Amino acid sequence: MRLTERQRVLDALLQSTHGLWHPQPFREIRPQWSSEQPALAAELLALDDGAAEQLNHDGQAASHLLAKYFPEIAELPVLSEMPAHVAAPLIEHGSRWAWEIPGRKQSQIEAFAAAARPADLPVLDWCAGKGHLGRLLALQWQLEVTSLEIDPILCEAGEQLAAKGRVRQKFACNNALTVTDAFEPGQHAVALHACGDLHRRLITGGSAAGVARFDIAPCCYYRGVADVYQPLSASLKTTLTRDDTRLAVTETVTASPRLTRQRDKEMAWKLGFDTLRRELSEDSAYRSFKPVPPAWFRGDFTQFANLMAQRENLIVPSANLLAGFEQRGWQRQREVMRLSIVRHAFRRPLEIWLVLDLACYLEQQGYAVKIGRFCERQLTPRNLLISAQY
């Protein structure tokens, strides 16, 4: 299926199912779909903990469950599947090139470098950090690489690493969102996990300046979105809020049992306090949480509720009553984890929609474009690579 056709079909499907993926069970005690499809809500709420965790983690399995109630959703896994890029073997450069790189990040960089293809063009390494990707590409492709990074401390560290490795890499210390002289006709621009406006700026500014090749693995699409996502490509029917674009990147590699328990506790305590706040203020509407300091979760729920209440100017009931709100928080946490399976089925489709917006924009500028996976999701769920050639 051509990218534009896939975009059209996915856009129409997401628009028609907006009422499933847009509501947030954390905020809405019962999303509207749960009253319209009581059998689905009952099936989800009856799941045991293991099944609920698995369905929250496996979008395709969640889609198959939803398709029993919404047959059109059966298309989602097909529309969301992208082929793997063919990887080229990397030259052995020894361990020195990977100084200071954590193991998972090193593997991501190596997978990206194996999936991208050299074009015998000057390379622009966008939002480079210490230039780890650019350093490997300079070695692998035997080309000069310019690494652009806003942080002068990272630039200095990158220059030292490049000098140690004796690679042809220079650093340009500049703001990617405002720089005017970074792009040149005939460049090959690469970016590994440049977030939001940073990857959008690379695509729009680079294509306007005549960049010849792009290899971009986007990330954090919500960054730079004020209220509503503004598509780059042709008019689309689906409207995404900032929270919707954030949903696209909430999938993570399986967390450790300890982190899962901590996540569940923090959610339960927040939901317990949300229930308390709604009742004390006699206002049933959800109000967003300010960031909660991690230290506030280290005591017990009574201490947590008192700290939150002081911040919200609420008078807290006695410890005996608070124990009831903690129990209600855990009950809501259990329900939220199950009702959220519906929207979690749409995480990858929403990400594909966002990536297609970038890819189809490049096609409209005259580029030949393909999208593929540069690694498996166990290494990083943000594993989509847009490759474009003019």
TORNUKOL-757742 format. One record per atom (N, C-alpha, C): residue in three letters; x, y, z. Coordinates in pm, whole numbers, plus 50000, padded with zeros to 5 digits. Layout:
N
alaXYZ ...
***
This chain:
390
met500854988150000 met500005000050000 met500885012550000 arg500595021749910 arg501355034249904 arg501165042250033 leu502165050650066 leu502085058050191 leu500855067050195 thr500555073650085 thr499395082750084 thr498085075150101 glu497995063150044 glu496785055250060 glu496665050150202 arg497775045650259 arg497755041250398 arg497345052850489 gln497885064550461 gln497525076250540 gln496035079150532 arg495465078450413 arg494035081450395 arg493175071550472 val493475058650461 val492665048350526 val492795049250679 leu494025050850728 leu494235051850872 leu493595064350929 asp493705075350857 asp493105087950902 asp491595086450918 ala490935080250820 ala489495078350828 ala489115069250945 leu489895058650969 leu489595049351077 leu489785056051213 leu490835063751229 leu491065070551356 leu489985081051382 gln489565087951277 gln488505097751296 gln487215090951344 ser486885079551283 ser485625072851316 ser485655066351455 thr486845063851509 thr486965057551641 thr487455067251748 his487325080151722 his487815090451814 his487295088451955 gly486055084251969 gly485465082452101 gly486045071052181 leu486875062752118 leu487525051752190 leu488895055752243 trp489705062652160 trp491085065352200 trp491295078952265 his490355088152247 his490555101552304 his490235102152453 pro489145095952502 pro488855096852646 pro489945090152730 gln490195096152847 gln491225090952937 gln490565085853066 pro490545072753086 pro489925067353208 pro490515072853338 phe491745077453336 phe492325083453457 phe491545096053494 arg491065103253393 arg490355115753416 arg488845113853422 glu488345104853339 glu486905102353333 glu486615089153404 ile485825089653508 ile485585077553587 ile485005066553500 arg484125070053407 arg483625060453309 arg483535067453173 pro484415063953079 pro484305069752944 pro482945066552883 gln482495074952791 gln481175073252732 gln481035059752662 trp482125054952601 trp482015042152530 trp481615030752622 ser481935031952752 ser481625020952844 ser480125019452866 ser479355030252855 ser477895029052864 ser477285024652731 glu477975028052621 glu477485023952489 glu477825009352461 gln478905004352520 gln479324990352503 gln479524983952640 pro478434981852714 pro478594976352851 pro479224962552854 ala479014954552750 ala479614941152749 ala481134942052740 leu481644951452659 leu483094953352650 leu483644958052785 ala482974968052846 ala483434972952976 ala483454961753079 ala482404953453079 ala482344942453175 ala483454932353150 glu483744929353023 glu484804919752993 glu486164924953040 leu486414937853019 leu487684943753061 leu487804944053213 leu486734948153282 leu486804949353427 leu486924935753496 ala486564925153424 ala486664911653482 ala488034905253462 leu488924911753388 leu490244905953361 leu491064904753489 asp491834893953498 asp492764893053610 asp493974901953584 asp494824903553684 asp495934913053672 asp496884909453558 gly497184896553543 gly498124892553438 gly497584895453299 ala496314892453275 ala495724895053144 ala495644909953116 ala495294917853218 ala495214932353199 ala496584938153166 glu497614933753235 glu498964938753208 glu499394935053066 gln499094922653026 gln499504918152893 gln498794926052783 leu497504928752799 leu496754936052697 leu497164950752692 asn497514956452806 asn498034970152806 asn499364971152735 his500104960252737 his501444960252677 his501434956152531 asp500414948552490 asp500364942952355 asp499214949252277 gly499534959452198 gly498514966652123 gly497764958152024 gln498454948651960 gln497784940151863 gln496764931151931 ala497114925352046 ala496164916852119 ala494964925152165 ala495214937452208 ala494104946252248 ala493204949352129 ser493804951352011 ser493004953951891 ser492104942051857 his492654930051871 his491864918051842 his490674917051938 leu490884920652065 leu489774920352160 leu488714930652120 leu489124942752088 leu488184953252052 leu487424950151924 ala488064942851833 ala487424939851705 ala486174931251722 lys486044924451835 lys484814916851860 lys483624926251872 tyr483864938451918 tyr482804948151939 tyr482774958851830 phe483924961351770 phe484044971251663 phe484804964851547 pro484114958251454 pro484784950451349 pro485784958451267 glu485564971451250 glu486474979451168 glu487874980151228 ile487984977851359 ile489284978651425 ile490194967251383 ala489644956951321 ala490474945851273 ala491534950651174 glu491314962351111 glu492284967851016 glu493504973951085 leu493364977551213 leu494434985051280 leu495794978251276 pro495904965351313 pro497234959051312 pro497894959251174 val497104957451069 val497674957650933 val498154971650897 leu497334981650926 leu497714995450894 leu498895000250977 ser499104993951093 ser500164998351184 ser501474990851165 glu501484980651081 glu502694972651063 glu503594978950958 met504864980250990 met505864985150896 met506964974750881 pro507514973250760 pro508554963150740 pro509854967150810 ala510694957450830 ala512024960150885 ala512934965250775 his513704975650804 his514754979850712 his515804968750702 val516324966850584 val517404957150567 val518674963050627 ala519264955850721 ala520444960850790 ala521704956750715 ala522634966150703 ala523944963250644 ala524924960150757 pro525804950350738 pro526764947150845 pro527644959250877 leu527874961551005 leu528744972451047 leu530194967751050 ile531084976751012 ile532504973951023 ile532874973451172 glu533774964751209 glu534204963851348 glu535134975551380 his534684984051471 his535494995851507 his536094994651646 gly535974983051707 gly536474981551842 gly535554988351942 ser535924988252066 ser535064993852172 ser535295008752195 arg536385014352138 arg536725028052172 arg535735038252120 trp535085035352005 trp534135045151950 trp532965047252046 ala532665037352131 ala531465037652214 ala531735042452356 trp532835049952377 trp533095055652508 trp531855062952560 glu531525060552684 glu530495068152757 glu529075065452709 ile528825055252628 ile527475052652580 ile526865040952658 pro525695042952721 pro525035031552787 pro524735020552686 gly524675008152734 gly524554996652643 gly523344997152553 arg522145000352608 arg520935000652524 arg521045011652419 lys521555023352458 lys521695034252363 lys522695030652254 gln523775024152291 gln524755019852190 gln524095010452089 ser523295001252137 ser522624991852046 ser521664999051953 gln520975009352004 gln520065017251919 gln520845024551810 ile521975030551848 ile522805037751751 ile523315028251643 glu523785016651684 glu524305006951589 glu523205001951495 ala522004999851548 ala520894995351464 ala520505006051363 phe520485018751406 phe520195029851316 phe521245030651206 ala522515029851244 ala523605030851146 ala523565019251047 ala523135007451091 ala523054996051001 ala521884997250903 ala520815004350945 ala519635005650859 ala519765017250761 ala520445027850801 ala520655039250711 ala521705035450606 arg521695042750494 arg522635039550386 arg523455051950350 pro524775050350332 pro525605061950294 pro525265066550154 ala525455079350130 ala525165084949998 ala526345092849943 asp527525091450007 asp528715098949966 asp528435113949966 leu527725118450070 leu527375132450086 leu527795137150225 pro528045150150242 pro528335155150377 pro527155152050469 val527445147850591 val526405143450685 val526155154150790 leu524875157150812 leu524445166050920 leu523765157551027 asp524375157051144 asp523865149351259 asp523065158951345 trp521745157851342 trp520815167851398 trp520525164951545 cys520625175351630 cys520365173751775 cys521225162351827 ala522525164351820 ala523475153251828 ala523875149251968 gly523615157552069 gly524155154452202 gly525675154452197 lys526295143752243 lys527755142452236 lys528225137052100 gly527275135352006 gly527675131351871 gly527985116751855 his527405108251941 his527705093951932 his527315088151796 leu526105091451749 leu525675086451618 leu526595091651508 gly526855104651510 gly527715110451407 gly529115104451407 arg529615101351527 arg530965095551536 arg530995081751471 leu529955073751498 leu529915060551436 leu529755061551284 leu528905070751237 leu528705072151093 leu529975077151024 ala530705086151091 ala531955090851033 ala532935079351015 leu532975070251111 leu533835058451101 leu533305048650996 gln532005046051004 gln531395035950917 gln531415040050770 trp531095052650744 trp530955057350606 trp532195064350553 gln533155067050643 gln534365074250603 gln534015087450536 leu533125094850603 leu532685107950553 leu532805118150665 glu532825130850627 glu532845141450727 glu531435143550782 val531335144850913 val530055146650980 val530075159751058 thr529015167651042 thr528805179451125 thr527695176251223 ser527985177151352 ser527015174251456 ser526515187251516 leu525205189651505 leu524605201851558 leu523985198951694 glu524335207251792 glu523855205251929 glu523795218652000 ile522765220952080 ile522565233852146 ile523435235552271 asp523775224552337 asp524455225052467 asp525975225652446 pro526615236752485 pro528055237852462 pro528875227452540 ile528365223252656 ile529095213152733 ile529105199852659 leu527965196152599 leu527915183852521 leu528775184952396 cys528785196852334 cys529625198952216 cys531105196952250 glu531515202552362 glu532925201252403 glu533275186652430 ala532365179652500 ala532605165552528 ala532655157552398 gly531775160752303 gly531765153852175 gly533035156152096 glu533535168452099 glu534785171552028 glu535945163452086 gln535955161952218 gln537025154052281 gln536935139352241 leu535705133952235 leu535525120152194 leu535915118152048 ala535565127851964 ala535945126951823 ala537465127251807 ala538125135751886 ala539575136451878 ala540215123351924 lys539665117452031 lys540165104452077 lys540035093851970 gly538885094151903 gly538635083951802 gly539215087251666 arg539795099251651 arg540395103651524 arg539395102251409 val538215108051432 val537185107651328 val536975121651271 arg536435122051150 arg536185134851082 arg534815139851125 gln534815146051240 gln533565151051298 gln533805164651361 lys532975174251324 lys533045187551385 lys531675190851446 phe531675200051540 phe530445203551611 phe530045217951580 ala528735219751561 ala528155233051545 ala527245235251665 cys527595244451752 cys526825247051872 cys525745257251839 asn524505252551824 asn523435261351781 asn522085255651820 asn521065264151819 asn519695260251850 asn519025254951724 ala518645242351725 ala518075236151605 ala516775242851562 leu516055249051656 leu514775255151622 leu514915268851556 thr516075275251573 thr516235288851519 thr517405290151422 val518265280251413 val519445281451326 val519015283551181 thr519745292151110 thr519385295350971 thr520405290250870 asp521585286450915 asp522635282850819 asp523095268350833 ala522285259950898 ala522705246050918 ala522525237550793 phe521515240750712 phe521175232450597 phe521905236950472 glu522325227250394 glu522975230150266 glu522445220550161 pro522315225150037 pro521895215849931 pro522885204149921 gly522335192349901 gly523205180649884 gly523665174050011 gln523125178250126 gln523485171750253 gln522715158750271 his523225150550363 his522525138750412 his522265141250560 ala520995143850597 ala520645147050735 ala520185134550808 val520715132650928 val520335121151011 val519915126151149 ala518955119151208 ala518515122751344 ala517955110451411 leu518505107351527 leu518035096051606 leu517345101551730 his516015100251732 his515175104151844 his515245119051874 ala515215127151769 ala514995141551785 ala513515143451815 cys513205151251917 cys511835151951967 cys511005162951901 gly509755159751872 gly508745169551839 gly509145179851736 asp509125192551778 asp509445203451687 asp510855202251629 leu511725195151697 leu513095193651647 leu513125185251519 his512385174051516 his512375166351391 his511495173151286 arg510435180251328 arg509615187351229 arg510395198751164 arg511205205551244 arg512055216351191 arg513085210951092 leu513655199351123 leu514625193251031 leu513965190150897 ile512785184650900 ile512115180750776 ile511695192850694 thr511075202750758 thr510605214350682 thr511765223250637 gly512695226350728 gly513825234750692 gly514775227950598 gly515035214950622 gly515965207650536 gly515445205850395 ser514165202450381 ser513615200550246 ser513565213650170 ala513265224650239 ala513235237750173 ala514625241950126 ala515675237750197 ala517045241650162 ala517685232250061 gly517015221050029 gly517575212049929 gly518415200749986 val518205197150113 val518875185250167 val518515173350079 ala519525165450042 ala519305154849943 ala518795141850005 arg519205138850128 arg518805126250192 arg518425128750337 phe517445121450383 phe517065121550524 phe517015107350576 asp517515105250696 asp517255093150775 asp516895097950915 ile515615096650951 ile515105102751073 ile514295092551151 ala514645090651277 ala513845082651370 ala513215092451469 pro511945096151448 pro511325106351534 pro510955101151671 cys510695110551762 cys510385106951901 cys509575118351963 cys508835115352069 cys508155125552151 cys507435135852066 tyr506465131251988 tyr505775139751891 tyr505045151351958 tyr504715150252085 tyr503955160652155 tyr504795172952187 arg506115171552184 arg506965182952218 arg506765194252116 gly506465206052167 gly506235217352080 gly504785218852036 val503925209352071 val502495210552039 val501835218352152 ala501185229552117 ala500545237752221 ala499245231352266 asp498255231152180 asp496955225152213 asp496605213952116 val496715216851986 val496315207551882 val497475205651784 tyr497735193451746 tyr498795190351650 tyr498455196251513 gln499425203051452 gln499245209051320 gln499945200351216 pro499185192751135 pro499825183951036 pro500655191750934 leu501705185250885 leu502545191050781 leu502035187450642 ser501445175650628 ser501055170750496 ser499655175550461 ala499085169750356 ala497775173950307 ala496735172950418 ser495625180150399 ser494585181150502 ser494125167250546 leu494045165550679 leu493645152850740 leu492395155150824 lys491595144750839 lys490335146050911 lys490505144251062 thr491495136651102 thr491705133851244 thr492365145751312 thr491855149551428 thr492445160251508 thr493045154151634 leu494305157151659 leu494985152151779 leu495295163751873 thr494895162251999 thr495325171652101 thr496755168252142 arg497335176652225 arg498685173852275 arg498685160752353 asp497645158452434 asp497575145852509 asp497465133852416 asp496765135452304 asp496665124452208 asp498025120952150 thr498815131252117 thr500145128552063 thr501055122352169 arg500815125752295 arg501595119652403 arg501245104852417 leu499955101452396 leu499535087352402 leu500365078752308 ala500735084352192 ala501465076652091 ala502815071652141 val503375077952245 val504705074052291 val504695068752434 thr503525064752484 thr503485059552620 thr503845044852628 glu503955038152513 glu504385024252516 glu505845023552557 thr506165014452647 thr507535012952694 thr507944998352685 val509244996152688 val509744982652704 val509324977852843 thr509024965052857 thr508504959552982 thr509354964153101 ala508684969953201 ala509394974753319 ala509674963353416 ser510614965553505 ser510914955653608 ser509724954753704 pro509584943453776 pro508494942353874 pro508514953753976 arg509694957954017 arg509764968954116 arg509194981854059 leu509554985153934 leu509054997453873 leu507554996453846 thr507084984553812 thr505644982653790 thr504874984953920 arg505394979554030 arg504734981754159 arg504734996554197 gln505845003354171 gln505925017654201 gln504945025454115 arg504845022053987 arg503895028653898 arg502465026953948 asp502135014653987 asp500765011854033 asp500465019654161 lys501435020254251 lys501205027354376 lys501005042254352 glu501845048154267 glu501705062454240 glu500355065554175 met499925056854083 met498615059054020 met497495057754122 ala497565047454206 ala496515045254305 ala496425056954403 trp497545061854449 trp497525073054544 trp497005085754478 lys497395088154355 lys496865099954284 lys495355098854266 leu494905086954229 leu493465084954210 leu492715085854342 gly493335080954450 gly492715082254581 gly492575096954620 phe493615104754596 phe493525119054627 phe492565126054532 asp492525121854406 asp491565127854311 asp490135125654360 thr489845113754410 thr488525110754465 thr488235119654585 leu489235121054673 leu489105129654790 leu488845144054749 arg489615149054656 arg489475163054613 arg488105165654551 arg487625156154469 arg486305157954407 arg485225158954513 glu485325150754618 glu484285150654721 glu484385162854813 leu485615166554850 leu485775178054939 leu485385191054871 ser485675192154743 ser485355204554670 ser483965204354610 glu483295192754620 glu481965191154559 glu481995194654411 asp483095191454348 asp483275193954205 asp483705180754142 ser482835175054059 ser483115161754002 ser484065162253883 ala484425174253837 ala485305175353721 ala486745172053760 tyr487465165853666 tyr488875162753689 tyr489705175453677 arg490705176753764 arg491665187753753 arg493065181753742 ser493835186953649 ser495175181353623 ser496055182453747 phe496925172653762 phe497905172753871 phe499115180853831 lys499585189153922 lys500935194353907 lys501895182753930 pro503125183653879 pro504085172853906 pro504205170154056 val504205157454091 val504295153454232 val505735149254263 pro506385155454363 pro507755151454397 pro507835136654432 pro508815129454379 pro508935115054410 pro509005112254560 ala509575121354637 ala509715119054781 ala508365117854850 trp507315123654791 trp505995123254855 trp505395109254853 phe505935100554770 phe505415086854764 phe506175077354859 arg507135082554933 arg507985073855015 arg507395071155152 gly506455079155194 gly505825076755323 gly504585068055307 asp503555071155387 asp502285063955370 asp501275073055302 phe500085067655277 phe499075075355202 phe498605087555282 thr498525086355414 thr498095097755496 thr499045109555479 gln500345106855485 gln501325117555464 gln501205123355323 phe501045114655226 phe500905119255087 phe499665128155073 ala498535123855126 ala497305131555112 ala497415145055182 asn498075145355297 asn498255158155367 asn499115167755287 leu500195162755229 leu501055171455147 leu500305176555026 met499555167754961 met498775171954843 met497705182054883 ala497045179754995 ala495975188655039 ala496515202555073 gln497675202955138 gln498275216055167 gln498535223655038 arg499015216654937 arg499295223354808 arg497995227954742 glu496895220454763 glu495625223654698 glu494695231954787 asn495185235754906 asn494385243754999 asn493085236655039 leu493195223855070 leu492055215955115 leu492265211755260 ile491165210455333 ile491225205455470 ile491065190355465 val492045183255520 val492075168755509 val491295162455624 pro490485152155593 pro489785145055700 pro490745136955788 ser490175129955885 ser490995122155978 ser491665110555908 ala492655104755977 ala493415093555920 ala492495081655891 asn491475079555976 asn490565068255953 asn489815069855821 leu489345081855793 leu488645084355667 leu489595083355549 leu490845087955567 leu491825087455458 leu492105073155416 ala492075063955510 ala492315049855475 ala491285045055374 gly490055049955386 gly489025046355290 gly489315051855152 phe489865063855146 phe490195069755016 phe491385062654952 glu492305057455034 glu493395049554976 glu492825036954912 gln491905030354980 gln491295018354924 gln490555021454794 arg489845032754792 arg489115036554671 arg490085040054559 gly491245045454595 gly492255048154493 gly492765035454428 trp493015025154510 trp493455012354453 trp492375006054367 gln491105007654408 gln490025002354326 gln489965009554191 arg490105022754195 arg490105030354069 arg491325026953984 gln492465024554049 gln493655020853972 gln493405007953896 arg492774998353962 arg492464985653897 arg491534987953776 glu490544996453793 glu489604999153684 glu490285006853570 val491085016853606 val491765024853504 val492675016153417 met493425007153480 met494324998553403 met493554989753305 arg492344985953338 arg491564977553249 arg490844985653142 leu490244996753179 leu489545005053081 leu490535011752985 ser491765013853028 ser492775020152941 ser493245011052829 ile492934998152838 ile493314988952731 ile492734993652599 val491544999752602 val490905004452479 val491765014952410 arg492175025152483 arg492975035652418 arg494395030752389 his494915021652469 his496265016652443 his496355008452315 ala495225003252269 ala495214996352139 ala495545005852025 phe495425018852050 phe495625028851944 phe496985035751953 arg497845031652046 arg499135038552058 arg499955037751930 arg500175025651880 arg500975024251759 arg500265030251638 pro498955028051618 pro498285034751506 pro498435049951508 leu498345056051626 leu498525070551634 leu499965074451598 glu500925066551641 glu502315069451604 glu502515068051453 ile501915057551394 ile502025055951249 ile501385067851178 trp500255072551227 trp499595084351168 trp500545096451172 leu501215098451283 leu502145109751297 leu503355108251205 val503885095951195 val505035093651108 val504635095050961 leu503445090250927 leu502965092050789 leu502805106750754 asp502415114850851 asp502315129250824 asp503665134850782 leu504725130850850 leu506075135450815 leu506515129850680 ala506275116950660 ala506715110350536 ala505965115550415 cys504655117350427 cys503865122250313 cys504195136850282 tyr504555144550384 tyr505035158150358 tyr506285157850270 leu507215149150304 leu508435147950222 leu508105143250081 glu507165134050067 glu506755129949932 glu506195141849855 gln505435150249921 gln504865162049855 gln505935172049813 gln507105171249877 gln508225180049839 gln509095173649731 gly508705161849683 gly509415155449573 gly510375144449611 tyr510365140049736 tyr511275129649781 tyr510655115749761 ala511505105949735 ala511095091849740 ala511295087349883 val510235082249945 val510235079950090 val509845065650121 lys510495059950221 lys510055047250276 lys510155047850428 ile509285040150493 ile509275039050639 ile509525024550676 gly510345022450775 gly510595008750821 gly511085008650964 arg511154996751021 arg511674995051156 arg513184993051149 phe513925000851226 phe515374999151226 phe515834989851338 cys514924986351430 cys515234976651535 cys513924971251588 glu513984961251674 glu512794955751734 glu512374964351854 arg511104963551889 arg510554972151994 arg511164969352131 gln511724957152152 gln512354954152280 gln513564963052304 leu514174967852195 leu515314976952209 leu514824991152231 thr513834995452154 thr513145008052176 thr511825007752100 pro510715011552164 pro509455012452091 pro509465023351985 arg510345033151998 arg510465043751896 arg511445038851788 asn510985029051713 asn511885021851622 asn511575024151474 leu510855035051443 leu510505037851304 leu511525047351243 leu511975043851123 leu512965051751051 leu512365056550920 ile512355069750900 ile511925075850774 ile513165078150690 ser513235071850573 ser514345073750481 ser513805080350355 ala514405091450316 ala513915099150201 ala515095103550115 gln514895102849985 gln515935106749890 gln515325115449780 tyr516015126449749 tyr515495135549647 tyr515965131149509 
***
